[in-house]
Amino acid sequence: MKMCTAILLATIITAPYVHSAETKWYTGDERCPPPKDDGTYSAPYNVQDYPPDYPTFPGADKHGWSCSYSREDGVIVQYGDSRTPQQQWLAVYGDNDVQ
């Protein structure tokens, strides 16, 4: 019984940390500060994490945040993806023969 209680307690304590690790918000830098999580953009979405599930979660039809700039050495820096999660999914798993 003590073992079950200990496992349950450990699960309850670590669950918020596991969930927060899965829901990372956008990252950027000083020239591309990420937006606030205020509902303006969809959550960051990696289509390869959810094959073959078409995204239907709330906000899946909102555009994602993106920012890019050219560094002094000519390298283009890109953060995010401005497509909606649904557009990203269709680009990978959708029917490419549809016109």
C-alpha angles and dihedrals in degrees: 000000000000090000092054091048091050092050092047092049092049090050093050092048097047099038096085091051094050092049093048090051090056095050103055113167123224120298128211140146139247092292094044108035110187118245125255118265092249101131095264093112134032117258114267108279131197108194092201091064092064112039123192098358113113107223112251100154119126108284095021088123094053121097118253125237121259137171132180139176140170116248122222090260091056097256113138113225116206129187126184131349121266094206120099116254087250091054090048091051093048091050090058106029104016127107105273091193093069112106 
